[in-house]
Amino acid sequence: VDACGLAEGDDCLAELEACTNMGATWTSASAVWTPPVNGWMGGAGHSFATTHIDGGNGNSEYTCYDIDINDHEATCINGPTHDGYTIHGNAVGYNSGCAASWTDAYYNDMANSNCANIAGCPAQTCGGDAVAVADTPHTYCCEDSDCSGAWHYCGCQRDFEAGGKVESACNVTAGCIYTAAPVMESAATVNPGDTMGCSNVYTPMLGACRGVDPTTGAQVAVNAKGSKGCDIDGKKKACGGTGQPICEMTQEECEAGCAAENAIAPGRCEAYHWAPGGWCTIHGPHVHEGIGWDATAGAAAADSCWTGFWPAPVTTVSGTNTNVLYMCYMLKDTTVNNVC
């Protein structure tokens, strides 16, 4: 049984590694993971293709745990033509990185060896010189702290790290394979601010709209629907397909979605938030079943430009988070249908 109290080999959602990366000590509760009763907050509309953690947005209510602290860096690994790829019958071309600290008990029991608490790729094989460990003259590292799992030769990786992890330090002539670091898809920039000037109707605030859980007092997402592809008339844009422009909405198009709900009955939309290239999200007590929702089908209508419907128990917007990409526009009076 491993440190998570599960069968050996289970990574327990990598809590152990995340805890170690934070400089803390993991203690298992020996419990079984139970998914949230209502699923993950936000649904599919809050899921994104980006897999690398670049940084936090400064929200003091949350702590960001980066489990793999090296996956955003460039890599240099032994390729098929490199000596350390096939020697001794081990074709270990691709690797997931060395453990931060590892101990190889097998070699550590040999005379003149020092294979305990090795950090990453060592300068020389931990068993000593080529005579001491004749069958492993190439330096290697373990990918698990106890060397119970995968391992790989360090030739390319070690020299790359010693050379500052720049492309020129990766000896592709010798058979090393260089992979550049992933690049942010778009730079995080502060929202340009209110371009409509509807101060008679809305109060603009920097950040994405949020509410408060009445039980815990924590800041939470609010009942909402969202889109990136509605035009000023609430129709679906021709976007996102082959040969079409990317889907994005202007502030005017987003505000029109809020106004359309309130044209039916004042207060159906209490607020909306918007960011250039980001989501237009409408908040209110019933917007998750408002315009664009097919109640009979229990899903978005076939011709709806609104693609995300996210019901939540909290329906009132009371403030914003610290996401500076967005501006939240709160309706000043939900009892009348004021227009810009």
C-alpha positions in Angstrom: 0.0 0.0 0.0 1.4 3.4 -0.9 1.3 6.7 0.9 -2.2 7.4 -0.2 -3.6 4.3 1.4 -4.5 2.8 -2.0 -3.1 -0.1 -4.0 0.6 0.3 -4.9 1.0 2.2 -8.1 -2.0 4.5 -7.7 -1.0 8.1 -7.7 -4.0 9.2 -5.7 -4.5 12.2 -8.1 -0.8 13.0 -7.4 -1.6 14.6 -4.0 1.6 13.1 -2.5 3.8 14.7 -5.2 1.9 18.0 -5.0 2.3 18.1 -1.2 6.1 17.3 -1.5 6.4 20.2 -4.1 4.9 22.5 -1.5 7.6 21.5 1.0 5.1 19.8 3.3 4.7 16.2 4.5 1.8 14.1 3.1 -0.3 12.1 5.6 -2.9 9.8 4.1 -6.5 9.8 5.3 -6.9 6.3 3.8 -10.1 7.6 2.3 -11.9 6.9 -1.0 -12.2 9.7 -3.5 -15.9 10.7 -4.0 -16.8 13.0 -6.9 -18.7 16.3 -6.2 -22.5 15.6 -5.9 -23.3 18.2 -8.5 -20.2 17.6 -10.7 -17.4 20.0 -11.2 -18.4 23.6 -11.0 -19.0 25.3 -14.3 -19.4 22.3 -16.5 -17.8 21.9 -20.0 -17.7 25.7 -20.5 -15.0 26.1 -17.8 -12.8 23.4 -19.2 -9.8 24.4 -21.3 -7.2 22.7 -23.5 -4.2 24.3 -21.8 -2.4 21.8 -19.5 0.6 23.8 -18.2 0.3 26.0 -15.1 1.9 29.4 -15.8 1.0 31.1 -12.5 -1.8 32.2 -10.2 -4.2 35.2 -10.7 -3.6 36.5 -7.1 -6.9 35.4 -5.6 -6.2 35.1 -1.9 -9.2 32.8 -1.5 -7.4 30.0 -3.4 -4.1 28.2 -3.4 -2.7 26.9 -6.8 -0.9 23.5 -6.5 1.3 22.8 -9.5 1.9 19.0 -9.4 4.5 18.9 -12.2 6.8 21.8 -11.6 9.0 21.1 -14.6 6.5 20.5 -17.4 6.7 24.1 -18.6 10.5 23.9 -19.3 12.3 22.9 -22.5 13.7 19.3 -22.6 16.6 17.6 -24.1 16.5 13.8 -24.1 18.4 10.8 -25.5 17.2 10.1 -29.1 17.4 6.7 -30.9 20.9 7.4 -32.3 22.3 8.5 -28.9 24.6 6.0 -27.2 22.6 6.2 -24.0 19.4 5.2 -25.7 19.9 1.5 -26.5 23.0 0.5 -24.5 22.5 -2.5 -22.2 19.2 -3.3 -23.9 17.3 -0.3 -22.5 15.5 1.8 -25.0 14.7 4.7 -22.8 14.4 7.6 -25.2 11.6 9.5 -23.7 11.5 10.3 -20.0 9.2 12.2 -17.7 12.0 13.8 -15.7 14.1 12.7 -12.7 12.7 12.5 -9.2 13.8 15.5 -7.2 15.6 13.1 -4.8 16.0 9.4 -5.3 17.8 6.4 -3.8 18.8 3.3 -5.7 19.0 0.6 -3.0 20.5 -1.9 -5.4 23.7 0.0 -6.2 23.8 1.8 -2.8 24.6 -1.6 -1.2 27.8 -1.9 -3.3 31.2 -0.8 -2.0 32.4 2.7 -3.0 28.9 3.7 -4.1 26.8 6.7 -3.2 23.3 6.1 -4.5 21.3 7.7 -1.7 19.4 11.0 -1.9 20.6 11.9 -5.4 19.2 15.1 -6.8 18.1 14.8 -10.5 20.8 13.7 -12.9 24.1 13.2 -11.2 27.4 14.3 -12.7 28.6 10.7 -12.7 26.9 7.4 -12.1 26.1 7.1 -8.5 27.7 3.7 -8.3 31.1 5.2 -8.7 33.4 4.9 -11.8 33.0 2.5 -14.8 34.9 -0.2 -13.0 32.7 -0.2 -9.9 29.6 -0.4 -12.0 30.8 -2.0 -15.2 27.3 -2.7 -16.6 26.1 0.9 -16.1 28.9 3.3 -17.2 26.5 6.0 -18.2 24.9 8.2 -15.6 21.2 7.6 -15.0 18.4 8.8 -12.8 15.3 7.3 -11.3 11.9 8.8 -12.0 10.6 7.7 -8.6 12.2 8.5 -5.2 12.7 4.7 -4.4 13.7 3.7 -8.0 10.8 1.3 -8.1 9.5 2.6 -11.4 11.0 4.0 -14.6 14.6 5.3 -15.0 16.6 6.7 -17.9 20.1 7.5 -18.9 21.1 11.1 -18.4 23.5 11.9 -21.1 21.6 14.5 -23.0 19.5 15.8 -20.0 22.5 16.2 -17.7 24.5 18.2 -20.3 21.5 20.3 -21.2 20.8 21.2 -17.5 24.5 22.0 -17.0 24.4 24.3 -20.0 21.5 26.4 -18.7 18.7 24.6 -20.5 19.1 26.6 -23.6 18.7 25.1 -27.1 22.4 25.4 -27.9 23.2 23.1 -24.9 21.3 20.2 -26.4 23.7 18.3 -28.6 21.5 17.2 -31.4 24.5 16.1 -33.4 25.2 13.4 -30.8 21.6 12.2 -31.1 19.8 14.3 -28.5 16.3 15.5 -29.2 15.3 19.1 -28.2 11.8 20.1 -27.4 11.1 23.8 -26.9 9.2 25.0 -23.8 5.4 25.5 -24.3 4.4 29.0 -25.0 1.4 30.9 -23.5 -1.4 30.8 -26.0 -2.2 34.4 -25.3 -0.6 36.9 -22.9 -2.7 37.9 -19.9 -3.6 41.5 -20.2 -5.8 43.8 -18.1 -9.3 44.3 -19.4 -9.5 47.6 -21.5 -12.4 48.8 -19.4 -15.9 50.0 -20.2 -16.2 51.0 -23.9 -20.0 51.6 -23.8 -20.3 54.1 -20.9 -23.7 52.8 -19.7 -23.2 54.2 -16.2 -26.9 54.9 -15.9 -27.6 51.2 -16.1 -24.5 49.3 -14.9 -21.8 49.6 -12.2 -18.5 48.3 -13.8 -16.0 46.4 -11.6 -12.7 44.8 -12.5 -12.7 41.0 -12.3 -15.2 38.2 -13.1 -18.6 38.4 -11.4 -18.9 36.3 -8.3 -21.3 35.7 -5.4 -21.0 34.5 -1.8 -21.9 31.1 -0.4 -24.3 31.9 2.5 -23.2 28.9 4.5 -19.4 29.3 4.2 -19.0 32.9 3.2 -16.6 31.8 0.4 -16.6 33.5 -3.0 -18.3 31.3 -5.5 -19.5 31.2 -9.1 -23.1 32.5 -9.7 -25.9 31.0 -11.8 -25.1 31.7 -15.4 -25.1 31.1 -19.1 -22.2 31.9 -21.4 -21.1 32.2 -25.0 -18.3 33.3 -27.4 -20.5 33.3 -30.5 -23.6 35.6 -30.2 -24.1 38.6 -32.4 -25.8 41.9 -31.4 -29.2 40.3 -32.2 -28.6 37.2 -30.2 -28.0 35.0 -33.2 -25.3 32.4 -33.7 -22.2 33.8 -35.5 -20.5 31.9 -38.3 -17.3 31.3 -36.4 -15.0 28.6 -35.1 -15.3 26.3 -38.1 -12.8 25.5 -41.0 -12.0 28.7 -42.8 -14.0 30.8 -40.3 -12.8 33.4 -37.8 -12.4 32.5 -34.2 -15.5 32.9 -32.0 -15.4 36.1 -29.9 -17.9 38.7 -28.8 -17.7 42.5 -28.2 -18.9 44.1 -25.0 -21.9 45.5 -27.0 -22.9 42.0 -28.0 -22.5 40.7 -24.5 -24.5 43.5 -23.0 -27.2 42.8 -25.5 -27.6 39.3 -24.1 -28.2 40.7 -20.7 -30.6 43.3 -22.0 -32.6 40.7 -23.9 -33.2 38.8 -20.7 -34.4 41.9 -18.9 -36.6 42.9 -21.8 -38.7 39.8 -20.9 -38.8 40.7 -17.2 -36.6 43.1 -15.2 -34.0 41.4 -13.0 -33.6 38.2 -15.1 -30.1 39.4 -15.7 -28.4 40.9 -12.7 -24.9 41.2 -14.2 -22.6 40.2 -17.0 -18.9 39.9 -17.4 -16.8 40.1 -20.5 -13.2 40.0 -21.7 -11.7 40.5 -25.2 -11.5 37.0 -26.7 -12.9 35.5 -23.5 -16.4 34.4 -22.4 -19.4 36.5 -22.3 -21.3 35.3 -19.2 -24.8 36.4 -18.2 -25.8 36.1 -14.5 -29.2 36.0 -12.9 -31.6 33.7 -11.0 -33.1 32.0 -14.1 -30.6 32.6 -17.0 -29.6 29.0 -17.0 -33.0 28.3 -18.4 -33.6 31.6 -20.2 -33.1 32.6 -23.8 -31.4 29.8 -25.8 -32.5 26.9 -23.5 -34.8 24.2 -24.7 -36.7 23.1 -21.6 -38.3 20.1 -23.4 -34.9 18.7 -24.6 -33.2 19.7 -21.3 -30.4 21.2 -23.3 -29.3 24.3 -25.4 -31.7 24.8 -28.3 -30.3 23.7 -31.7 -30.1 27.2 -33.0 -28.9 28.8 -29.8 -25.8 30.9 -29.8 -25.5 30.3 -26.0 -23.4 27.3 -25.6 -22.9 27.1 -21.8 -25.7 26.8 -19.2 -24.3 26.6 -15.6 -26.9 26.4 -12.9 -25.7 27.2 -9.4 -27.4 27.6 -6.0 -26.1 31.2 -5.6 -27.9 33.5 -8.0 -26.9 37.0 -6.8 -23.7 38.7 -7.9 -22.1 40.6 -4.9 -18.6 41.3 -6.2 -15.7 40.1 -8.3 -12.6 37.9 -8.2 -9.1 39.1 -9.1 -9.2 37.9 -12.7 -8.1 41.2 -14.4 -8.9 39.8 -17.8 -12.6 40.4 -17.1 -14.9 43.3 -16.2 -18.2 42.7 -14.3 -21.1 45.0 -15.0 -23.7 44.9 -12.3 -27.2 46.2 -12.9 -28.0 49.2 -10.7 -31.7 48.6 -10.5 -33.2 45.2 -11.1 -36.8 46.3 -10.7 -37.0 48.3 -14.0 -35.9 47.7 -17.5 -33.4 50.5 -18.1 -31.5 50.4 -21.4 -28.2 52.0 -22.6 
